[in-house]
Amino acid sequence: MDILFNLAVYALKFYGFFVLLRFFMQYFRVDFYNPVSQSIVKLTNPPLIPLRKIIPGFRNMDIASLVLALIISSIVLSLAFNLWQAISLSNLFIFLILFIGQLIYSILNLFFFLLIIRIIMSFVMMGQGFHQNPIAEMIFQITEPIMRPFQKLIPPVGVLDFSPILLFAAIWVSQMVLNKVAQSIAPGLFFI
């Protein structure tokens, strides 16, 4: 039973990644005609269409996607640590901080995995360019704005780009800080 429960928690977390991808696809103006983008849109539309009727977008941000990702992160954290009994009106603010922390942790995880995929694809597709493959193109469009400041610090040397090392370090340090905050608020709790 524990295995099925853990699978359900991670399946929900995985779906949350698609919702976050949808948010960043719109924020970074990723090509929505890309077949992979279209699949993500179709996968995330069922909960987002009704949510958008209540929560409008703001500038270039799909706030409904962000709210849905926060809800999913809250459910994942609550299920993983059985927090449902502890949530009350008196400590709602503390749980809101934890749920936002889980969302930020999930965003950092998303970019960590996208960068790994981008690095692997850049070696596999060397010389072909990212625009040949719809998955690679979408990942490039989402990760490029995040990579750009780090590439200014460590410019690429020929075909080698060492800037992801700095970005991985920044993600790792940020996740450590988030977990320290979670431990100080609720000992024994950590973000997943």
C-alpha positions, 0 to 999 in steps of 0.5 A: 500500500505504501508503494501505491501511495508513494506512486500517487504522490510522485504522479501528482508531483509529476503532473505539477511539473507539467503545470509549471511548464505551462506557466513558464511556456507562457512567461518565456513565450515558448512556441505554442505551435510546437507539438510538445507544447500542444501536448502540455496544453492539452494535458493541463487544460482540464483543470486550468480552463475552469480556474481561468474563469476565476483567476485572470492572467496578469501581464505575461503571467498565467496566474491560474497555472501558478495557483494550480501548481501551488495547490498541487505542491500543497497537496503533495507536501500534505500527503507526504507528511500527513499534514492534514490533521495539523492544518488549522486557522491558527497556523494557516500562515505557517502552512502557507509559507511551507506550501509556497516553499514547496512550490519554489522547491518544485520550480527549482527541481523542474529547472534542474531536470530541464538543464540535465535534459538540455545538456544531454541533448546538446551532446547527442544533437551536437551540430544539428541545432536545437530547432531540429527537435521539438522537445529540444527546442521547447527546453531550449526556449524555457532554459535559455532566459535562466541560463543567460545571466550565468553565461555572462559570468562564464561565457561558453568556450567554443562548443563547451558551456560551463555556465550550467555548473554555476546554475546547478550550484545556485539551485542546490544552495537554494534548495538547501536554504529552503529545507533549512527554513522548513526544518526551522518551521517544522522539524522533520519536514523537508521539501520533495 
